[in-house]
Amino acid sequence: MDANNDHQPQDPNAINIELPEDIAEGQYANLAMIAHSSSEFVIDFIRLMPGLPKAKVKARIVITPEHAKRLLAALADNVERFEQTFGPINSQPEMPSFPMNFGGTMGEA
């Protein structure tokens, strides 16, 4: 019998996801800026450091509107499960204001 199990049937719908080591380390971000057009959503994950006037975009993700809606549902589901396990997540009463005007339709998260 083959030790690496290459001969076992594979699920034809399975997706083999590769996670490169540099991506697996992750990036810290404490601000997300979201813009959209009729065909895509652009999410910039930003690291904003206190007292510094400059912030760096650490990752930019571009997705379709359908995938944005799926991401919204998946995130809501995960936040709900997190709060069931660990208790409510405290939110700041007001959104922080930033001296940024990128134009177009913009959201903050």
Biopython code that builds the backbone (N, CA, C, O; Angstrom):
import numpy as np
from Bio.PDB.StructureBuilder import StructureBuilder

atoms = [
    (1, "MET", "N", (0.838, -1.186, 0.000)),
    (1, "MET", "CA", (0.000, 0.000, 0.000)),
    (1, "MET", "C", (0.879, 1.244, 0.000)),
    (1, "MET", "O", (1.901, 1.282, 0.684)),
    (2, "ASP", "N", (0.496, 2.239, -0.747)),
    (2, "ASP", "CA", (1.259, 3.475, -0.874)),
    (2, "ASP", "C", (1.131, 4.298, 0.404)),
    (2, "ASP", "O", (0.021, 4.552, 0.872)),
    (3, "ALA", "N", (2.251, 4.710, 0.960)),
    (3, "ALA", "CA", (2.249, 5.441, 2.237)),
    (3, "ALA", "C", (1.659, 6.835, 2.119)),
    (3, "ALA", "O", (1.146, 7.361, 3.107)),
    (4, "ASN", "N", (1.712, 7.452, 0.943)),
    (4, "ASN", "CA", (1.219, 8.830, 0.835)),
    (4, "ASN", "C", (-0.242, 8.907, 0.389)),
    (4, "ASN", "O", (-0.751, 10.000, 0.145)),
    (5, "ASN", "N", (-0.914, 7.774, 0.279)),
    (5, "ASN", "CA", (-2.351, 7.714, -0.007)),
    (5, "ASN", "C", (-2.737, 8.393, -1.313)),
    (5, "ASN", "O", (-3.825, 8.959, -1.414)),
    (6, "ASP", "N", (-1.859, 8.346, -2.318)),
    (6, "ASP", "CA", (-2.165, 8.965, -3.612)),
    (6, "ASP", "C", (-3.286, 8.236, -4.347)),
    (6, "ASP", "O", (-3.881, 8.796, -5.267)),
    (7, "HIS", "N", (-3.583, 6.998, -3.958)),
    (7, "HIS", "CA", (-4.546, 6.203, -4.698)),
    (7, "HIS", "C", (-5.937, 6.236, -4.083)),
    (7, "HIS", "O", (-6.844, 5.579, -4.593)),
    (8, "GLN", "N", (-6.127, 6.977, -3.009)),
    (8, "GLN", "CA", (-7.460, 7.083, -2.424)),
    (8, "GLN", "C", (-8.301, 8.028, -3.263)),
    (8, "GLN", "O", (-7.791, 9.013, -3.796)),
    (9, "PRO", "N", (-9.602, 7.728, -3.383)),
    (9, "PRO", "CA", (-10.459, 8.618, -4.182)),
    (9, "PRO", "C", (-10.495, 10.018, -3.593)),
    (9, "PRO", "O", (-10.554, 10.193, -2.376)),
    (10, "GLN", "N", (-10.459, 11.007, -4.469)),
    (10, "GLN", "CA", (-10.514, 12.414, -4.066)),
    (10, "GLN", "C", (-11.923, 12.942, -4.305)),
    (10, "GLN", "O", (-12.595, 12.526, -5.250)),
    (11, "ASP", "N", (-12.368, 13.851, -3.457)),
    (11, "ASP", "CA", (-13.650, 14.514, -3.660)),
    (11, "ASP", "C", (-13.492, 15.429, -4.870)),
    (11, "ASP", "O", (-12.642, 16.319, -4.848)),
    (12, "PRO", "N", (-14.283, 15.240, -5.925)),
    (12, "PRO", "CA", (-14.120, 16.077, -7.130)),
    (12, "PRO", "C", (-14.435, 17.551, -6.883)),
    (12, "PRO", "O", (-14.033, 18.404, -7.673)),
    (13, "ASN", "N", (-15.151, 17.865, -5.795)),
    (13, "ASN", "CA", (-15.484, 19.259, -5.478)),
    (13, "ASN", "C", (-14.524, 19.883, -4.485)),
    (13, "ASN", "O", (-14.658, 21.061, -4.153)),
    (14, "ALA", "N", (-13.552, 19.109, -4.003)),
    (14, "ALA", "CA", (-12.596, 19.619, -3.021)),
    (14, "ALA", "C", (-11.653, 20.624, -3.672)),
    (14, "ALA", "O", (-11.276, 20.486, -4.835)),
    (15, "ILE", "N", (-11.286, 21.626, -2.902)),
    (15, "ILE", "CA", (-10.342, 22.642, -3.369)),
    (15, "ILE", "C", (-9.075, 22.502, -2.547)),
    (15, "ILE", "O", (-9.119, 22.526, -1.317)),
    (16, "ASN", "N", (-7.960, 22.358, -3.217)),
    (16, "ASN", "CA", (-6.672, 22.282, -2.545)),
    (16, "ASN", "C", (-6.145, 23.707, -2.404)),
    (16, "ASN", "O", (-5.754, 24.332, -3.390)),
    (17, "ILE", "N", (-6.135, 24.212, -1.181)),
    (17, "ILE", "CA", (-5.724, 25.596, -0.926)),
    (17, "ILE", "C", (-4.301, 25.609, -0.403)),
    (17, "ILE", "O", (-3.983, 24.952, 0.588)),
    (18, "GLU", "N", (-3.458, 26.355, -1.072)),
    (18, "GLU", "CA", (-2.063, 26.491, -0.654)),
    (18, "GLU", "C", (-1.900, 27.801, 0.102)),
    (18, "GLU", "O", (-2.366, 28.843, -0.359)),
    (19, "LEU", "N", (-1.248, 27.762, 1.250)),
    (19, "LEU", "CA", (-1.006, 28.944, 2.059)),
    (19, "LEU", "C", (0.501, 29.159, 2.175)),
    (19, "LEU", "O", (1.158, 28.522, 2.998)),
    (20, "PRO", "N", (1.054, 30.061, 1.349)),
    (20, "PRO", "CA", (2.491, 30.305, 1.413)),
    (20, "PRO", "C", (2.899, 30.826, 2.797)),
    (20, "PRO", "O", (2.121, 31.500, 3.471)),
    (21, "GLU", "N", (4.112, 30.506, 3.203)),
    (21, "GLU", "CA", (4.583, 30.845, 4.545)),
    (21, "GLU", "C", (4.515, 32.344, 4.828)),
    (21, "GLU", "O", (4.125, 32.737, 5.928)),
    (22, "ASP", "N", (4.883, 33.192, 3.866)),
    (22, "ASP", "CA", (4.866, 34.639, 4.116)),
    (22, "ASP", "C", (3.442, 35.170, 4.295)),
    (22, "ASP", "O", (3.231, 36.130, 5.036)),
    (23, "ILE", "N", (2.478, 34.563, 3.635)),
    (23, "ILE", "CA", (1.078, 34.965, 3.806)),
    (23, "ILE", "C", (0.531, 34.404, 5.117)),
    (23, "ILE", "O", (-0.270, 35.062, 5.781)),
    (24, "ALA", "N", (0.949, 33.206, 5.494)),
    (24, "ALA", "CA", (0.464, 32.557, 6.714)),
    (24, "ALA", "C", (0.812, 33.367, 7.956)),
    (24, "ALA", "O", (0.109, 33.280, 8.962)),
    (25, "GLU", "N", (1.874, 34.148, 7.905)),
    (25, "GLU", "CA", (2.263, 34.978, 9.051)),
    (25, "GLU", "C", (1.237, 36.072, 9.317)),
    (25, "GLU", "O", (1.113, 36.533, 10.451)),
    (26, "GLY", "N", (0.511, 36.490, 8.305)),
    (26, "GLY", "CA", (-0.523, 37.497, 8.460)),
    (26, "GLY", "C", (0.038, 38.914, 8.542)),
    (26, "GLY", "O", (1.245, 39.121, 8.673)),
    (27, "GLN", "N", (-0.866, 39.872, 8.460)),
    (27, "GLN", "CA", (-0.548, 41.287, 8.594)),
    (27, "GLN", "C", (-1.533, 41.886, 9.585)),
    (27, "GLN", "O", (-2.726, 41.586, 9.540)),
    (28, "TYR", "N", (-1.039, 42.726, 10.473)),
    (28, "TYR", "CA", (-1.926, 43.411, 11.408)),
    (28, "TYR", "C", (-2.497, 44.640, 10.710)),
    (28, "TYR", "O", (-1.762, 45.413, 10.096)),
    (29, "ALA", "N", (-3.811, 44.814, 10.808)),
    (29, "ALA", "CA", (-4.478, 46.003, 10.289)),
    (29, "ALA", "C", (-5.532, 46.429, 11.306)),
    (29, "ALA", "O", (-6.219, 45.592, 11.891)),
    (30, "ASN", "N", (-5.653, 47.750, 11.511)),
    (30, "ASN", "CA", (-6.659, 48.243, 12.450)),
    (30, "ASN", "C", (-7.628, 49.221, 11.788)),
    (30, "ASN", "O", (-8.348, 49.959, 12.461)),
    (31, "LEU", "N", (-7.631, 49.209, 10.468)),
    (31, "LEU", "CA", (-8.557, 50.051, 9.708)),
    (31, "LEU", "C", (-8.795, 49.388, 8.369)),
    (31, "LEU", "O", (-7.865, 48.863, 7.757)),
    (32, "ALA", "N", (-10.031, 49.408, 7.913)),
    (32, "ALA", "CA", (-10.352, 48.933, 6.575)),
    (32, "ALA", "C", (-11.123, 50.031, 5.858)),
    (32, "ALA", "O", (-12.079, 50.587, 6.398)),
    (33, "MET", "N", (-10.704, 50.334, 4.655)),
    (33, "MET", "CA", (-11.410, 51.297, 3.806)),
    (33, "MET", "C", (-12.007, 50.507, 2.648)),
    (33, "MET", "O", (-11.330, 49.689, 2.025)),
    (34, "ILE", "N", (-13.278, 50.761, 2.369)),
    (34, "ILE", "CA", (-13.982, 49.994, 1.353)),
    (34, "ILE", "C", (-14.540, 50.939, 0.307)),
    (34, "ILE", "O", (-15.205, 51.922, 0.631)),
    (35, "ALA", "N", (-14.263, 50.632, -0.948)),
    (35, "ALA", "CA", (-14.821, 51.378, -2.073)),
    (35, "ALA", "C", (-15.443, 50.365, -3.032)),
    (35, "ALA", "O", (-15.086, 49.187, -3.016)),
    (36, "HIS", "N", (-16.363, 50.824, -3.855)),
    (36, "HIS", "CA", (-16.959, 49.898, -4.806)),
    (36, "HIS", "C", (-17.352, 50.605, -6.092)),
    (36, "HIS", "O", (-17.577, 51.814, -6.133)),
    (37, "SER", "N", (-17.424, 49.796, -7.134)),
    (37, "SER", "CA", (-17.954, 50.233, -8.414)),
    (37, "SER", "C", (-19.112, 49.298, -8.749)),
    (37, "SER", "O", (-19.536, 48.517, -7.896)),
    (38, "SER", "N", (-19.617, 49.361, -9.943)),
    (38, "SER", "CA", (-20.725, 48.482, -10.317)),
    (38, "SER", "C", (-20.281, 47.026, -10.441)),
    (38, "SER", "O", (-21.119, 46.124, -10.441)),
    (39, "SER", "N", (-18.977, 46.790, -10.547)),
    (39, "SER", "CA", (-18.523, 45.421, -10.782)),
    (39, "SER", "C", (-17.577, 44.853, -9.733)),
    (39, "SER", "O", (-17.231, 43.673, -9.793)),
    (40, "GLU", "N", (-17.150, 45.675, -8.766)),
    (40, "GLU", "CA", (-16.199, 45.148, -7.785)),
    (40, "GLU", "C", (-16.207, 45.959, -6.496)),
    (40, "GLU", "O", (-16.599, 47.125, -6.465)),
    (41, "PHE", "N", (-15.764, 45.306, -5.447)),
    (41, "PHE", "CA", (-15.507, 45.935, -4.153)),
    (41, "PHE", "C", (-14.001, 45.894, -3.938)),
    (41, "PHE", "O", (-13.353, 44.881, -4.202)),
    (42, "VAL", "N", (-13.453, 47.002, -3.457)),
    (42, "VAL", "CA", (-12.027, 47.078, -3.138)),
    (42, "VAL", "C", (-11.926, 47.327, -1.641)),
    (42, "VAL", "O", (-12.447, 48.316, -1.125)),
    (43, "ILE", "N", (-11.245, 46.411, -0.952)),
    (43, "ILE", "CA", (-11.071, 46.529, 0.496)),
    (43, "ILE", "C", (-9.585, 46.708, 0.771)),
    (43, "ILE", "O", (-8.777, 45.825, 0.483)),
    (44, "ASP", "N", (-9.237, 47.856, 1.331)),
    (44, "ASP", "CA", (-7.858, 48.127, 1.742)),
    (44, "ASP", "C", (-7.759, 47.915, 3.244)),
    (44, "ASP", "O", (-8.492, 48.531, 4.019)),
    (45, "PHE", "N", (-6.846, 47.039, 3.650)),
    (45, "PHE", "CA", (-6.565, 46.812, 5.064)),
    (45, "PHE", "C", (-5.341, 47.645, 5.416)),
    (45, "PHE", "O", (-4.283, 47.502, 4.804)),
    (46, "ILE", "N", (-5.497, 48.520, 6.412)),
    (46, "ILE", "CA", (-4.509, 49.567, 6.704)),
    (46, "ILE", "C", (-4.034, 49.444, 8.142)),
    (46, "ILE", "O", (-4.804, 49.107, 9.041)),
    (47, "ARG", "N", (-2.756, 49.723, 8.342)),
    (47, "ARG", "CA", (-2.210, 49.816, 9.700)),
    (47, "ARG", "C", (-2.007, 51.288, 10.009)),
    (47, "ARG", "O", (-1.163, 51.953, 9.409)),
    (48, "LEU", "N", (-2.794, 51.788, 10.958)),
    (48, "LEU", "CA", (-2.731, 53.178, 11.384)),
    (48, "LEU", "C", (-2.103, 53.211, 12.766)),
    (48, "LEU", "O", (-2.639, 52.628, 13.709)),
    (49, "MET", "N", (-0.974, 53.887, 12.891)),
    (49, "MET", "CA", (-0.273, 53.946, 14.172)),
    (49, "MET", "C", (-0.563, 55.278, 14.845)),
    (49, "MET", "O", (-0.542, 56.319, 14.189)),
    (50, "PRO", "N", (-0.833, 55.259, 16.155)),
    (50, "PRO", "CA", (-1.135, 56.500, 16.879)),
    (50, "PRO", "C", (0.014, 57.499, 16.772)),
    (50, "PRO", "O", (1.186, 57.141, 16.885)),
    (51, "GLY", "N", (-0.351, 58.751, 16.554)),
    (51, "GLY", "CA", (0.641, 59.820, 16.514)),
    (51, "GLY", "C", (1.383, 59.956, 15.210)),
    (51, "GLY", "O", (2.188, 60.876, 15.063)),
    (52, "LEU", "N", (1.144, 59.074, 14.252)),
    (52, "LEU", "CA", (1.818, 59.179, 12.963)),
    (52, "LEU", "C", (0.818, 59.633, 11.901)),
    (52, "LEU", "O", (-0.279, 59.082, 11.813)),
    (53, "PRO", "N", (1.182, 60.626, 11.100)),
    (53, "PRO", "CA", (0.242, 61.146, 10.109)),
    (53, "PRO", "C", (0.102, 60.251, 8.881)),
    (53, "PRO", "O", (-0.773, 60.480, 8.045)),
    (54, "LYS", "N", (0.951, 59.238, 8.766)),
    (54, "LYS", "CA", (0.956, 58.395, 7.583)),
    (54, "LYS", "C", (0.552, 56.972, 7.971)),
    (54, "LYS", "O", (1.020, 56.438, 8.977)),
    (55, "ALA", "N", (-0.314, 56.370, 7.170)),
    (55, "ALA", "CA", (-0.739, 54.993, 7.392)),
    (55, "ALA", "C", (-0.407, 54.185, 6.147)),
    (55, "ALA", "O", (-0.400, 54.716, 5.036)),
    (56, "LYS", "N", (-0.133, 52.899, 6.338)),
    (56, "LYS", "CA", (0.231, 52.045, 5.208)),
    (56, "LYS", "C", (-0.868, 51.028, 4.918)),
    (56, "LYS", "O", (-1.406, 50.389, 5.823)),
    (57, "VAL", "N", (-1.184, 50.895, 3.638)),
    (57, "VAL", "CA", (-2.064, 49.813, 3.214)),
    (57, "VAL", "C", (-1.229, 48.537, 3.263)),
    (57, "VAL", "O", (-0.196, 48.433, 2.603)),
    (58, "LYS", "N", (-1.686, 47.575, 4.049)),
    (58, "LYS", "CA", (-0.958, 46.319, 4.213)),
    (58, "LYS", "C", (-1.445, 45.256, 3.235)),
    (58, "LYS", "O", (-0.699, 44.339, 2.892)),
    (59, "ALA", "N", (-2.702, 45.375, 2.782)),
    (59, "ALA", "CA", (-3.241, 44.435, 1.800)),
    (59, "ALA", "C", (-4.424, 45.083, 1.108)),
    (59, "ALA", "O", (-5.178, 45.837, 1.723)),
    (60, "ARG", "N", (-4.582, 44.791, -0.163)),
    (60, "ARG", "CA", (-5.748, 45.236, -0.928)),
    (60, "ARG", "C", (-6.394, 43.997, -1.529)),
    (60, "ARG", "O", (-5.740, 43.198, -2.199)),
    (61, "ILE", "N", (-7.687, 43.853, -1.276)),
    (61, "ILE", "CA", (-8.442, 42.719, -1.792)),
    (61, "ILE", "C", (-9.538, 43.261, -2.706)),
    (61, "ILE", "O", (-10.285, 44.162, -2.325)),
    (62, "VAL", "N", (-9.627, 42.709, -3.905)),
    (62, "VAL", "CA", (-10.648, 43.109, -4.867)),
    (62, "VAL", "C", (-11.555, 41.896, -5.086)),
    (62, "VAL", "O", (-11.085, 40.819, -5.452)),
    (63, "ILE", "N", (-12.860, 42.082, -4.858)),
    (63, "ILE", "CA", (-13.809, 40.987, -4.983)),
    (63, "ILE", "C", (-15.052, 41.455, -5.735)),
    (63, "ILE", "O", (-15.302, 42.653, -5.868)),
    (64, "THR", "N", (-15.817, 40.493, -6.218)),
    (64, "THR", "CA", (-17.062, 40.806, -6.914)),
    (64, "THR", "C", (-18.143, 41.177, -5.898)),
    (64, "THR", "O", (-18.013, 40.842, -4.720)),
    (65, "PRO", "N", (-19.204, 41.858, -6.328)),
    (65, "PRO", "CA", (-20.302, 42.161, -5.405)),
    (65, "PRO", "C", (-20.906, 40.905, -4.771)),
    (65, "PRO", "O", (-21.259, 40.922, -3.592)),
    (66, "GLU", "N", (-21.027, 39.831, -5.530)),
    (66, "GLU", "CA", (-21.569, 38.580, -4.982)),
    (66, "GLU", "C", (-20.669, 38.050, -3.860)),
    (66, "GLU", "O", (-21.161, 37.618, -2.818)),
    (67, "HIS", "N", (-19.362, 38.085, -4.074)),
    (67, "HIS", "CA", (-18.448, 37.623, -3.037)),
    (67, "HIS", "C", (-18.428, 38.572, -1.843)),
    (67, "HIS", "O", (-18.215, 38.136, -0.712)),
    (68, "ALA", "N", (-18.646, 39.862, -2.080)),
    (68, "ALA", "CA", (-18.721, 40.812, -0.963)),
    (68, "ALA", "C", (-19.914, 40.463, -0.067)),
    (68, "ALA", "O", (-19.815, 40.519, 1.159)),
    (69, "LYS", "N", (-21.023, 40.108, -0.682)),
    (69, "LYS", "CA", (-22.205, 39.742, 0.099)),
    (69, "LYS", "C", (-21.964, 38.445, 0.871)),
    (69, "LYS", "O", (-22.404, 38.309, 2.013)),
    (70, "ARG", "N", (-21.262, 37.490, 0.245)),
    (70, "ARG", "CA", (-20.927, 36.242, 0.943)),
    (70, "ARG", "C", (-19.964, 36.519, 2.100)),
    (70, "ARG", "O", (-20.094, 35.927, 3.171)),
    (71, "LEU", "N", (-19.007, 37.410, 1.888)),
    (71, "LEU", "CA", (-18.065, 37.774, 2.951)),
    (71, "LEU", "C", (-18.811, 38.422, 4.117)),
    (71, "LEU", "O", (-18.538, 38.114, 5.277)),
    (72, "LEU", "N", (-19.742, 39.310, 3.814)),
    (72, "LEU", "CA", (-20.551, 39.961, 4.850)),
    (72, "LEU", "C", (-21.291, 38.917, 5.689)),
    (72, "LEU", "O", (-21.285, 38.996, 6.918)),
    (73, "ALA", "N", (-21.923, 37.947, 5.039)),
    (73, "ALA", "CA", (-22.669, 36.909, 5.758)),
    (73, "ALA", "C", (-21.726, 36.034, 6.580)),
    (73, "ALA", "O", (-22.042, 35.690, 7.718)),
    (74, "ALA", "N", (-20.578, 35.670, 6.022)),
    (74, "ALA", "CA", (-19.621, 34.823, 6.742)),
    (74, "ALA", "C", (-19.039, 35.559, 7.944)),
    (74, "ALA", "O", (-18.861, 34.965, 9.008)),
    (75, "LEU", "N", (-18.745, 36.838, 7.784)),
    (75, "LEU", "CA", (-18.206, 37.627, 8.891)),
    (75, "LEU", "C", (-19.250, 37.788, 9.995)),
    (75, "LEU", "O", (-18.927, 37.665, 11.177)),
    (76, "ALA", "N", (-20.501, 38.063, 9.615)),
    (76, "ALA", "CA", (-21.579, 38.194, 10.603)),
    (76, "ALA", "C", (-21.760, 36.885, 11.371)),
    (76, "ALA", "O", (-21.942, 36.898, 12.588)),
    (77, "ASP", "N", (-21.711, 35.761, 10.666)),
    (77, "ASP", "CA", (-21.849, 34.459, 11.311)),
    (77, "ASP", "C", (-20.703, 34.214, 12.289)),
    (77, "ASP", "O", (-20.929, 33.722, 13.395)),
    (78, "ASN", "N", (-19.484, 34.550, 11.896)),
    (78, "ASN", "CA", (-18.325, 34.335, 12.760)),
    (78, "ASN", "C", (-18.331, 35.261, 13.970)),
    (78, "ASN", "O", (-17.949, 34.846, 15.064)),
    (79, "VAL", "N", (-18.758, 36.505, 13.792)),
    (79, "VAL", "CA", (-18.856, 37.423, 14.936)),
    (79, "VAL", "C", (-19.900, 36.906, 15.923)),
    (79, "VAL", "O", (-19.684, 36.947, 17.134)),
    (80, "GLU", "N", (-21.019, 36.425, 15.413)),
    (80, "GLU", "CA", (-22.067, 35.879, 16.290)),
    (80, "GLU", "C", (-21.537, 34.685, 17.081)),
    (80, "GLU", "O", (-21.768, 34.592, 18.287)),
    (81, "ARG", "N", (-20.827, 33.769, 16.412)),
    (81, "ARG", "CA", (-20.279, 32.601, 17.112)),
    (81, "ARG", "C", (-19.203, 33.009, 18.118)),
    (81, "ARG", "O", (-19.108, 32.428, 19.199)),
    (82, "PHE", "N", (-18.389, 34.015, 17.761)),
    (82, "PHE", "CA", (-17.373, 34.520, 18.688)),
    (82, "PHE", "C", (-18.034, 35.050, 19.955)),
    (82, "PHE", "O", (-17.614, 34.730, 21.067)),
    (83, "GLU", "N", (-19.084, 35.871, 19.775)),
    (83, "GLU", "CA", (-19.757, 36.472, 20.926)),
    (83, "GLU", "C", (-20.490, 35.431, 21.773)),
    (83, "GLU", "O", (-20.607, 35.601, 22.986)),
    (84, "GLN", "N", (-20.978, 34.372, 21.161)),
    (84, "GLN", "CA", (-21.601, 33.299, 21.936)),
    (84, "GLN", "C", (-20.569, 32.610, 22.822)),
    (84, "GLN", "O", (-20.887, 32.166, 23.925)),
    (85, "THR", "N", (-19.342, 32.523, 22.340)),
    (85, "THR", "CA", (-18.275, 31.855, 23.087)),
    (85, "THR", "C", (-17.605, 32.774, 24.099)),
    (85, "THR", "O", (-17.360, 32.371, 25.236)),
    (86, "PHE", "N", (-17.306, 34.008, 23.692)),
    (86, "PHE", "CA", (-16.480, 34.900, 24.506)),
    (86, "PHE", "C", (-17.218, 36.111, 25.067)),
    (86, "PHE", "O", (-16.632, 36.876, 25.832)),
    (87, "GLY", "N", (-18.465, 36.303, 24.714)),
    (87, "GLY", "CA", (-19.217, 37.458, 25.177)),
    (87, "GLY", "C", (-19.202, 38.577, 24.150)),
    (87, "GLY", "O", (-18.493, 38.494, 23.148)),
    (88, "PRO", "N", (-19.978, 39.621, 24.393)),
    (88, "PRO", "CA", (-20.124, 40.718, 23.432)),
    (88, "PRO", "C", (-18.805, 41.429, 23.138)),
    (88, "PRO", "O", (-17.955, 41.593, 24.013)),
    (89, "ILE", "N", (-18.666, 41.835, 21.909)),
    (89, "ILE", "CA", (-17.525, 42.651, 21.494)),
    (89, "ILE", "C", (-17.906, 44.100, 21.749)),
    (89, "ILE", "O", (-18.935, 44.567, 21.262)),
    (90, "ASN", "N", (-17.086, 44.813, 22.508)),
    (90, "ASN", "CA", (-17.354, 46.223, 22.799)),
    (90, "ASN", "C", (-17.021, 47.076, 21.584)),
    (90, "ASN", "O", (-15.970, 46.908, 20.965)),
    (91, "SER", "N", (-17.914, 47.985, 21.251)),
    (91, "SER", "CA", (-17.711, 48.896, 20.132)),
    (91, "SER", "C", (-17.615, 50.321, 20.638)),
    (91, "SER", "O", (-18.233, 50.672, 21.643)),
    (92, "GLN", "N", (-16.844, 51.139, 19.949)),
    (92, "GLN", "CA", (-16.780, 52.560, 20.259)),
    (92, "GLN", "C", (-18.094, 53.191, 19.810)),
    (92, "GLN", "O", (-18.621, 52.822, 18.760)),
    (93, "PRO", "N", (-18.636, 54.137, 20.584)),
    (93, "PRO", "CA", (-19.927, 54.728, 20.221)),
    (93, "PRO", "C", (-19.888, 55.544, 18.935)),
    (93, "PRO", "O", (-20.901, 55.652, 18.244)),
    (94, "GLU", "N", (-18.754, 56.109, 18.609)),
    (94, "GLU", "CA", (-18.658, 56.937, 17.406)),
    (94, "GLU", "C", (-17.579, 56.395, 16.491)),
    (94, "GLU", "O", (-16.575, 55.843, 16.941)),
    (95, "MET", "N", (-17.803, 56.563, 15.203)),
    (95, "MET", "CA", (-16.783, 56.195, 14.231)),
    (95, "MET", "C", (-15.661, 57.213, 14.313)),
    (95, "MET", "O", (-15.930, 58.407, 14.443)),
    (96, "PRO", "N", (-14.416, 56.780, 14.241)),
    (96, "PRO", "CA", (-13.313, 57.740, 14.231)),
    (96, "PRO", "C", (-13.350, 58.550, 12.946)),
    (96, "PRO", "O", (-13.739, 58.051, 11.890)),
    (97, "SER", "N", (-12.942, 59.798, 13.053)),
    (97, "SER", "CA", (-12.881, 60.620, 11.846)),
    (97, "SER", "C", (-11.433, 60.715, 11.397)),
    (97, "SER", "O", (-10.527, 60.915, 12.207)),
    (98, "PHE", "N", (-11.235, 60.572, 10.127)),
    (98, "PHE", "CA", (-9.903, 60.607, 9.549)),
    (98, "PHE", "C", (-9.857, 61.717, 8.513)),
    (98, "PHE", "O", (-10.830, 61.920, 7.788)),
    (99, "PRO", "N", (-8.763, 62.429, 8.429)),
    (99, "PRO", "CA", (-8.654, 63.486, 7.421)),
    (99, "PRO", "C", (-8.330, 62.900, 6.059)),
    (99, "PRO", "O", (-7.325, 63.251, 5.443)),
    (100, "MET", "N", (-9.192, 62.001, 5.595)),
    (100, "MET", "CA", (-8.954, 61.346, 4.315)),
    (100, "MET", "C", (-10.173, 61.530, 3.438)),
    (100, "MET", "O", (-11.301, 61.316, 3.884)),
    (101, "ASN", "N", (-9.962, 61.913, 2.226)),
    (101, "ASN", "CA", (-11.052, 61.998, 1.271)),
    (101, "ASN", "C", (-10.567, 61.398, -0.030)),
    (101, "ASN", "O", (-9.871, 62.042, -0.816)),
    (102, "PHE", "N", (-10.953, 60.138, -0.243)),
    (102, "PHE", "CA", (-10.517, 59.439, -1.441)),
    (102, "PHE", "C", (-11.495, 59.629, -2.591)),
    (102, "PHE", "O", (-11.226, 59.183, -3.706)),
    (103, "GLY", "N", (-12.615, 60.275, -2.343)),
    (103, "GLY", "CA", (-13.612, 60.455, -3.379)),
    (103, "GLY", "C", (-14.417, 59.183, -3.604)),
    (103, "GLY", "O", (-14.016, 58.113, -3.146)),
    (104, "GLY", "N", (-15.523, 59.278, -4.287)),
    (104, "GLY", "CA", (-16.343, 58.117, -4.557)),
    (104, "GLY", "C", (-17.078, 57.633, -3.318)),
    (104, "GLY", "O", (-17.034, 58.262, -2.261)),
    (105, "THR", "N", (-17.749, 56.510, -3.470)),
    (105, "THR", "CA", (-18.481, 55.914, -2.362)),
    (105, "THR", "C", (-17.505, 55.180, -1.473)),
    (105, "THR", "O", (-16.740, 54.345, -1.956)),
    (106, "MET", "N", (-17.514, 55.472, -0.180)),
    (106, "MET", "CA", (-16.511, 54.922, 0.732)),
    (106, "MET", "C", (-17.181, 54.510, 2.019)),
    (106, "MET", "O", (-18.095, 55.180, 2.500)),
    (107, "GLY", "N", (-16.728, 53.412, 2.571)),
    (107, "GLY", "CA", (-17.180, 52.960, 3.877)),
    (107, "GLY", "C", (-15.993, 52.692, 4.752)),
    (107, "GLY", "O", (-14.876, 52.560, 4.252)),
    (108, "GLU", "N", (-16.199, 52.608, 6.045)),
    (108, "GLU", "CA", (-15.122, 52.326, 6.992)),
    (108, "GLU", "C", (-15.525, 51.150, 7.844)),
    (108, "GLU", "O", (-16.698, 50.980, 8.177)),
    (109, "ALA", "N", (-14.547, 50.337, 8.196)),
    (109, "ALA", "CA", (-14.823, 49.200, 9.068)),
    (109, "ALA", "C", (-13.723, 49.086, 10.095)),
    (109, "ALA", "O", (-13.755, 48.189, 10.937)),
]
sb = StructureBuilder()
sb.init_structure("model")
sb.init_model(0)
sb.init_chain("A")
sb.init_seg("    ")
for serial, (resi, resn, name, xyz) in enumerate(atoms, 1):
    if name == "N":
        sb.init_residue(resn, " ", resi, " ")
    sb.init_atom(name, np.array(xyz, "f"), 0.0, 1.0, " ", f" {name:<3s}", serial, name[0])
structure = sb.get_structure()
